[in-house]
């Protein structure tokens, strides 16, 4: 486009804007048409025409204009938001949801797109997803002073919806857990009760980085003393058997998946490079409490040894066990785990030189046949600076300082949460 053409486009755009402001809508349409005759893919003009059509209730014309914009470009969240708003007007939830998803794919942190996704879930009566998304809105929204006035009511609603959901969930769990409390008789379950209050936002959490479920008054210990876990001796003694089974699996080259698989539209933060990457992969034995039958058939000795450990039972979450593979020149960024009620066990299997693991202020090197157990809610990271593969067997266990009654109550809590979410889904 020549400088003269560009000047003409700018002038026509200004004239169209002035015509709209003075109520001369047909004149504005004439100017927009002239622009598109010269530049059929002029995004600002198509956008203005879409907004004008939407204001007049001309949905088909608005959809056509906004659809052309995302087809031409589609890189800006607002382009997809305009399309989503238009589909919302005619209650086309399928296309509205797709447009919102594309907006969040362009920018996972776009506040307006998150508000629209949360409101869509609300209209679809998907209460758990709505509360989760409204919670995300409330957490990333700037202070009201920095927020555009048009968004004030939306942010206030997001906070209110989240609070009401948590209150309903709390009332449900209080009733659900009451019979379990009674079964425990006079057992001291104050720590468990505090954990529920923290989970539901009734009390503030202190001195922990558990991402989902925090249990109060469990000391944050980076690496636990080996002597606390006498059952480890038998597992360590079986290291060669575990390693031999893994090598057979590795040779078959089947069943390995990326360790991190985040869906599109979810913020990746420090894990952007490792999401869906084979550089950090896993061969799952038990995933989120579900045995991976085809995988465990290949390592019966490993599974028999893991069975010696006190693995946690949390519906939809634990137990977990896997072979974890870290390729050469790969680093796992610092991060924290979901809950301090469980600890993580590492059984080193293939450990080249120049590999390391840090939990809090302590850094260790893996040693073949020597397990260690740590609290993964404390910031930790790992690296393989060698030119060879690093492999460890990973499985979780109950935190040893939880009583048997507390463990039973935590299992009941996870069951209650699952039932509640089933009811509101």
N, C-alpha and C positions, 0 to 999 in steps of 0.2 A: 504494500500500500504506500502510495506516494505521500509526501508531506501535505500536498494540496488536498488529497482525498481524506487524509486524517483530520485536517482542519474542518473539512466539510462535515465529516461524521460527528465531530465534537459539536459543531454549530447546530446540526439537526437534533442531536441529543438534548442540547440545552433548550432549543425551541420546543421540543416535545415535553420536557419537564415543565416549562413555563405554561404550555397549553393545558396540561393536567391541573396545574395549580390554579388556573383561571377558569376551569370548568369547560374548556374547549376540547372535549375528549376526541371528537372526530378528527380535529386538526392534529392532535397528538398521534393518532393512529396513522394519519397520512405521513407524518415525519418518520415514524418508526418503519413504515413500509418502504419509504425511500432509502433508509439506511440498509434494510435487508436486501433491497434490490442490488445494492453495491457490495454488501458483505452479508451473505445469507447466514453465516455462522457467528454473527456478532453477539456474543454472550450477554453483555449488558442490556442490549435492546430486547433480546428474547426474554430475559428475566423481567424487564419492565412490562412487557406485553403479557407475560404470564401473571404477574401480580395484578395488572389491570383486569384481565379476564376473570381472575379469582374474585376480585372485589365486586364484579358484576354477576357473579354466580354462573359464569360460563365455564363450567368445569372441564369440558372436553377441550376447549381452546387452551385453558390453563395447563392441563396435563400435556398437551402437545408441545407447548412452549417450553415447559420445565423439562420434559423428556428430551427435547432436542438439546437443551443445555447440558444435561448429564451425559448424553451420548457424545457430544462434541468434546466435553472436558471431564466432568465428574470427579475432579480432584478436591473440590472444596465442600466441606460438610453442608454449608448453607444451601448449595445447589440441590442436594438430596433432601434437605429439610423442607425446602419449598415444595418439592414434589410430594413429600409425606403429608404435609399440611393439606395439600389439595386432595389427596386420596382420603384423608380423614373427613373431609367435608361430605363425601358420598359414602362413608362407612365401608370403604374397601380396605379392610384390615390387613388382608394378605399383602397387597401392594404397599400399604402404609408401612408394614413391618419390614418389608424388603428395603424400602427407601431409608428407613431409620437405620437399619443394619449397615447400609452402604455409607451413610453419614458417619457412623461410628467406626467403620473400617478406615475412612479417610482421617478421622481424628477420634480415637477412643475416649478422649477426655472432653469432648465437646459437650458443654453443659446443657444446651437446649436439646440436643439429640438425646441425651440421657433422660431429661425430663419427659420428652415425648415417648421414649421407650417405657419408662415407668408408668406413664398415664395409659399407654396402650395395654400393658399388663393389668392395670387396675380395671379398665373397661372390659377386659377378657376374664375378669374374676380370678386371675392367677395371683393370689394374694402373696404367696411367699416370694415369687419373682418380683412382684411390684414393690414389696417392702424392701427387698434386697437392693433394688435399683434406686428407689427413693432414698435409701440410706446412702448409696454412692453419691447421689445428687447432693444430699446434705453435707457429706464429708468433703466434697471438692469445691462447693460453692464458696466464693469469697464473702467477706462480711457485707452486711446490708449497705454500709456506706459506699462500698466499692462496686456494688451490684447495680445494674441498670434497673430503674424503678419498675419497668414492665415485668421483671422476673421476681419481684418481691413476694407476690402472692404464691407463686409456684414453689419457691423455696420454703415458705412457711407451711404450705400444704405437704411438701415432702417430709418435713420434720414431724408434722402432726401424724401423718400416715404411718411413719416408722414407729413412732411412740405408741400409737394405738395397736399396731400389730404386735409389738413387743409386750404390751399389756395383756392382749388376748392370749398370746403364747405363754406368758407367765401364769395367768390364771388356769390355763389348761394343764400346764405342767405341775402346778401346785396340787391340783386335784389328782392328776395321774400318778404322782409320786407319793401321795399320802399313804396309800396302802403299803407301799414299799418301806416307808419310814416306820410304819407300825410293826412290820415284820422284823425290823432291826432291834426292837425292844428299847433298852436304855443305852444303846450304842451311841457314842459321841460322833455325830455326823455334822458338826458345825462347819468344818472345812468344806464338806460337800454342799451344804446349804449356801455357804458364801460363794462357792463356785457357780451355783445356779443363779444367784443374784447378780454376779458379775457377768455371766453369759447373757442375762436378760437386761443388762444396763441398770439394774437397781442399785448397784454399788460400784464404786470406782475401783479400777484395777491398779495395783501398784507393783513395781519391781518385777515385771515380767514382759516378755515379748511374744507370748503365745498369740498366734494370729486369729484363732477361732475360739478355743475353749481354754480358759485359764483356771487353774486350781490353786487357791491361795495357800500360803504357808508351807509350800514345798520349797526347800532351799534350792536356789539356782546353782547347781553343781555342774561344772563344765565336763570333766571326765570323772566317772565314778571309780571308786577303788575296786580293783578286781576281786578282792576277797568277799565283797558283798554278794557275789553271784557264783556259788559253788557249782551250780549246774553247767557253768561254762567249760569246766575241765573236760567233760566228755565231748562237747562240740569241738573244742580246740584239738582234741586228740583225733577227731575225724576229719581234720583239714584236708589231708591227702585224698580221702574218699570224695569229699565235696569238690575238690579241685578236679579230680579225674572225671566226675560226672559233668562238670561245667565244660571241660575241654571237648568232650563228646558233643555237647550242645553247640559249642562254638564252631566245631568242624561242620556240623549240619547247616549252620547259617540260617536257621529258621526260628521265628518267635521273638526276635528282638524288635523293640519299638523305642522311639525317642522317649527319654525320661520325662520331658516336658512337652505337653500337647495342649496349648491354650487355644480356645476358639477365636475366630476373627472378631475384632471389635473389642477385645479385652486388653487393657493396658499390660504391656510386657515388662516395663521398667528395666531392671538390670538383666532380665532373662531374654532380651530380644534376640541375641545371637544364638542362644541354645534352644529356643522354641522350635519344635519339630526337627531338631538337628540330631543326626546320628553320632555327633561328637560325644554326647552324653546319652547313653542308651541303657535299656533295662531288659532283662528277661524275667518277667513277673511269675512268681510262684503263687502268691496270694495277693490280690489287688483289691484294696478297699473292702477287705473282709470276704472276698469271693475267691475261692480256689480256682486256679487256672488249670483245669484238668489235663489238657493236652501237654502242658509244660511240666506239671509235677510228675507225670508218668515217666519222664526222662531222668528224674533224679530222686529215686526212692530213699537212698541213704541220706541225702541232704534233708529231705522232709522228715525223716525219722529223727534226725539230730535236732532240727528246729523244734520238734514236738517236745523236747526236754525243757524248753524255755517257757516262762509264764507270759504268753502273748495276750495282749489286751483284746477284749471283745466289745466293740462299739459298732452297732449296726450301720452299714454303709460306709465305714471308715477303716476299721481295723479288724483282724490283724493284717499286717503287710509283710511280705518277704519277697526278695528279688536278688538277682545277680546284677550289680551295677558296673557298667563299663565306661571308662573315661579314656578317650582316645589321646594320642600324643599331642602335646602342645595345647592342651585344653584346660581352661580354668572355670570352676564353678563359682560364680560371684557370691559374696557374703549375703546370707539370707537367714530367716528363722522359720521354725516349724509351726504346726497348727495348734498343738496342745502339749502342756507339760505333764499330763497324766501318763504319758508313755515316754520311754527312752528308746534310743536307737542303738542297735548293736552292729558292729562291723567285724566281719571275719575276713582278713586279708587272704587273697588267693593268688593273684599275680601282681607283684609289686616291683616295678623297675625302680632304678635309682632316680633321685630328683623328683619325688612325689611327696606331697605333704597335705596336712589337714589341720585346720585351726578351729578351735572352739573358744570363743571369748579371748582371753589372754594366753591361752595355752596352745602350742603348736606341737604336733607329733608326726612321726613318720610311721606308716604301716609296717608291721613285721609279720612275715609269713607264720601262720600258726598262733599268733598272739592277738586275741580279741580285745576290743575296747568298747565301752558303753558310755554314751554321752547324752546330754539334754539338748535336743535340737531346737528348743525354743530360745536358746542362747545363740547369738550370732555366730555363724560358722561358714567356712569356705574350704574348697579343696582345689588341688592343682596337680597336673601331670606335665611337668616340663621335659619329660624324657621323649625319646622317639619310639617308645613301645606302649602297648596297651596296659592299662591298670584295671584290675577287676577285684571287687570285694563282694562278699555276700552280706546283704543287709536284711535285718528283721527287727521288728519292734517288740518291746516288752512293757509290762506294767511298771510304773515307777515303784521302786521297792518300799517307799515310805508310805504308800497307801495301804490302809487296812483292807482285809477281805470284804468287809461290809462296804467300804467306800468304793471298792472296785465294782461290787454288785450294783451299787447305786449309780455309778457312772454308766454302766451297761444299760441300766433301766432308763437313765436320762436320754441316751442316744436312741433307744427304742421309742421313747415318748416323742422326741423331736421328729423322728421319721413318721410316726403316726399322725402327728399334727400337720406336717407338711403334705401328707397324703390327703388329709381332709380338705386343705385349702388349695390344693393344686387343681 
